[in-house]
């Protein structure tokens, strides 16, 4: 499987794990706590597979950038987290950075 496919799976697993972490309420609820542990385990394993072909700096930039954007969107929908104008601009810049890496970087696999 190509490195970017592994990276995509890692991102999804990390976003699921982080969403479950909030729902675990400090690991007081078993089901979201188990989802958190499994999600992070899957995320890190898939990330390690991605890094076999994707340079570590680019893999981490894409993983964290996309993760931030997705978690913010999920928090806005599920937890009614408010996002102000500065937050939206920041999220837009992060998203733009990920797009620039994907479209213009010759270092991605």
N, C-alpha and C positions, 0 to 999 in steps of 0.2 A: 504494500500500500504506500502511495507517495507520502512524503513528509507533511505536506499541507493537509492531507486527509486526516492523518493522526493528530495534527494540531487542531483541526476543527472539532474532532471528537473530544480532545482535551478541554477545549473551550466550553463545549456544551456540558460536559461532566462537571467542570468547575462552577459553572453558573447554576446548575442544579444543586450542587453541594452547598454553595453559598446561600441560595434561597432557602434550602432546608435548614441551614445553620441558624438563620433568623427564626424560623419556625420551631426550632428545638428549644428555644427559651432557656439558653444556658445549659443545654443537654439534659433538660428536665423531662422532655418528651422522647420516648424511645424511637418511634418510627422516623421522625425527621433526624434524630441523632445518628441512626444507622445509615440513612440516606446520605448524610453529610460525610460520614467516614468512608463509605463505599465510593461516593462521588469524587472525593479528593484522591482516594487511592487510584481510581480509574484515570482521573485527570493527570496525575503525576506519571503514571505508567505510560499513558499515551503521549504525554509531553516528552518523555525520555525516548520514545520511538521516533517522534518528530525530529528530535535533535540529532538523530543519526544522519540526517541529510539537510536539515534547515539550520543555519548558523544560530547559535544560542541567543545572540543579541536580537536578531530579527524575530526568532520564535517567541521570545519573551515579550518583545514590544507588541507583537500581534496578539498574543494570548492575553496580556494584561489590558491592552487597549480595547479589544472587542469585548472582553469580560466586563470592563468598566461600563461600557455603553449598554450592554445587555442587562447587567445587574441594576443599573440606574432605571432602565425602562421597566423592568420587573418590579422594582421597589415603588415606582410611581403608580403602577397598576394595582399590585397586590396589597401594598402597605400604605398607599396614598401619600407617599413621600413627596413633598413639594420640591419643585425644581425652579429656581429663579433664573432670571435672564443671564446672569454671570455663569450659572451652572450649565445652562443650555449652550452658551458660547463655548465653554470649556469642553463639553461633551462633543460639540461639533468639531472643535480643533483636534480632539483625540481621534475621532472618526476620520477626519481628513488625513491625519498622519498615517493611519492604518491603510487608507486608500493609496496614498503616495507610495508607501512601502510595497504594497501589492502590485501596483501598476508600473512604477518606475524603477524599483530596485532590481539590479541584476544579481543580487546576492541570494534571492529567494530560490528555493528548490522547486 
